[in-house]
Amino acid sequence: MNQPGSIAEKKFKINTLGSFCVVVNGEDVTSALSKSAKVWDLFKYLITFRDELILPEKIISSLWPDADYTDPKRTLRALIFRLRRALKLGEKSGSNCIIVSSHGCYKFATKDCCELDVVEFENAFHKAYEHRSRDEEEKAVELFKKLIYLYKGEYLSQTYGYDWLIPARNYYRRMFLQSVCEVSEMLRERKQYEEILSICELALKHEMYEEQIHFYYMEALAGTGRLKQARSHYEHIERLFEKELGVKPSTSLERLYRMLFGEVTKSGLDISYIKEGLREEALPCGPVFCDKEFFKTLRMLEKRRAERYGPMNFLGLLTITNPDRSLPDRATLDKGRKLLKQLLLSNLRKGDVVTQWNEAQFLLSLPSLNVKQAEVALKRMQKKFAALENNPGLVVYYDIKETLPSE
């Protein structure tokens, strides 16, 4: 026989991306929860740190740091009671309740009875990259699109003033932007411009000032023959950026405009714009992949920087071979090289630089690491490559060298 508040009796649907919404057994209880600001914020906090047992003192200090409670445990116990009642869980938590107390701590426990949008969002993100690493692009595209449609706005968009909320909000935003870029690149290779337009139009509702999305959008407009609309869109964002941010569109958008229309924009004539264009452009996500000549130039600059400031950079080498260190046949090597490149682009940090040095080797420039951290990064790539399901029996060996002025 089921106990009151057990998961067999309740079905929860919780949306956190955009407006916060809680539905229990088909009934929207959001308004009931929001009547008490403290109960409301407590639930958001527990969801943010879901499946993590948290001490009452930490919860109180994170949510209400200026409050002076003589008995924080008792205060929190009362709030938990009110939260469970609002969620129709009954007075006792039970072993199957989504609000769990254990050893004096509390947590929100993700259960099969609970449909939480950020869990679905994260799962889609990681599965999309898994499929892409196995060259299952159709499945990857569908999963990227799924999570893009799940994103209704920034995490807990109507909640402000809490430091603990910022990392989670940035985490989901980064996933969203990275997915928009990834799926746009995949669709771009297939010239599926209409799909790119749909994705970018949705993304721009949430991220109007992300230039990379505007780039894909304008390029897709041109790809479908809508040059007049592409020109109009550029002029719109040029005015918007100037008015709202006090900046002009990046040089990459300027170059796209010139390529499409063979014209220099008004902003392109300004010396201030040229000065801005000389700065390094912000990349949307992941490392920089460049050709060998650019990489050589970068290495020369790193050596000169090392002369003035000391070593601040490591050179990493990844080599694809058979387990006996012999060179694989061309077809196998081609597959391994493609897998490793995708792995590097998906897992390295923004600011790292990668080039394909030859048919079996990649060089990496890893800034601001010590040798131990550099080794950990390369060893992680080695293990991830070995664990790929579609790895054709190849291995990756790595080597590291510090950038010194005397090289």
URTABEL-V149895 format. One record per pair of residues at least 6 apart in sequence whose ideal C-beta (glycine too) atoms are under 7 Angstrom apart, sorted by the first residue. I is the first residue (numbers start at 1). J is the second residue. If there is no record, write none. Layout:
i;j
I;J
I;J
//
This chain:
i;j
2;8
2;9
3;94
4;90
5;89
5;90
5;92
5;93
5;94
5;97
6;94
6;96
7;96
7;111
7;112
7;113
10;24
10;25
10;88
10;113
11;25
11;113
12;24
12;98
12;113
12;114
12;115
13;23
13;115
14;22
14;47
14;114
14;116
14;117
15;21
15;117
16;47
16;117
16;118
16;155
16;156
17;117
17;118
17;121
17;150
17;151
17;152
17;153
17;155
17;172
18;152
18;153
18;157
19;157
19;158
20;30
20;44
20;156
20;158
21;28
21;30
22;29
22;30
22;33
24;87
24;88
29;86
29;87
32;86
33;39
33;40
33;43
33;86
34;40
36;82
38;79
39;79
39;82
39;83
39;86
41;63
42;63
42;79
42;83
43;83
44;156
44;159
45;59
45;62
45;63
45;164
46;106
46;107
46;108
47;108
48;164
48;165
48;168
50;108
50;110
51;107
51;109
51;110
52;107
53;102
53;105
53;107
54;105
54;106
54;107
55;105
56;72
56;73
56;76
56;104
57;72
59;76
59;106
60;69
60;72
60;75
60;76
62;164
69;75
80;99
80;106
81;91
83;99
84;90
84;93
84;99
89;97
89;99
93;99
93;100
93;101
96;111
98;108
98;109
98;111
98;114
99;108
100;106
100;107
100;109
110;116
110;119
117;150
118;172
120;150
121;147
121;150
121;151
121;172
124;143
124;146
124;147
125;147
125;175
125;179
127;143
128;140
128;143
128;144
129;346
131;139
131;140
131;143
132;140
132;342
133;339
133;342
133;343
133;388
134;389
134;390
135;390
137;186
140;186
141;183
141;186
141;187
144;179
144;182
144;183
145;183
145;199
147;179
148;176
148;179
148;180
148;199
148;202
148;203
151;176
151;206
153;206
154;169
154;173
155;168
155;169
155;172
156;165
159;165
177;207
177;210
177;284
177;285
178;285
180;199
180;203
180;213
181;212
181;284
181;285
183;199
184;196
184;199
184;200
184;216
187;195
187;196
188;196
191;223
193;220
193;223
193;224
194;224
196;216
196;220
197;217
197;220
197;221
200;213
200;216
200;217
200;220
203;213
204;213
204;217
207;213
209;245
211;249
211;250
211;253
212;284
214;237
214;253
215;252
215;253
215;256
217;233
218;230
218;233
218;234
218;256
219;256
221;229
221;230
221;233
222;230
222;260
227;260
230;260
231;261
234;253
234;257
237;249
238;248
238;249
238;265
238;267
241;247
241;248
241;249
242;248
248;267
248;273
248;276
250;281
251;277
251;281
252;281
254;265
254;268
257;265
258;264
267;273
283;350
285;350
286;345
286;348
286;350
287;344
287;345
287;348
287;349
287;350
287;352
287;353
287;354
288;353
289;345
289;354
290;353
290;355
291;355
292;355
292;357
295;353
295;355
295;363
298;353
298;365
302;313
302;365
302;403
303;403
303;405
303;407
305;312
306;312
306;403
306;404
306;405
307;405
311;402
311;403
311;404
312;367
312;368
313;365
313;366
313;367
313;403
314;366
314;369
314;371
314;374
314;400
314;401
314;402
314;403
315;363
315;365
315;401
315;403
316;364
316;366
316;374
316;378
316;398
316;400
317;361
317;363
317;398
317;399
318;340
318;361
318;362
318;364
318;378
318;381
318;396
318;398
319;360
319;361
319;396
319;397
320;333
320;336
320;337
320;340
320;360
320;394
320;396
321;327
321;328
321;360
321;394
321;395
321;397
322;328
322;394
323;395
327;360
328;336
328;394
332;392
332;394
333;359
333;360
335;392
336;392
336;394
337;359
339;385
339;388
339;391
340;362
340;385
340;396
343;381
343;384
343;385
344;354
344;362
344;381
347;381
347;384
348;354
351;367
352;364
352;365
352;366
353;365
354;362
354;364
355;362
355;363
356;362
357;363
366;374
366;377
371;400
371;402
374;400
375;400
378;398
378;400
379;398
381;396
382;396
382;398
385;391
385;396
386;395
//
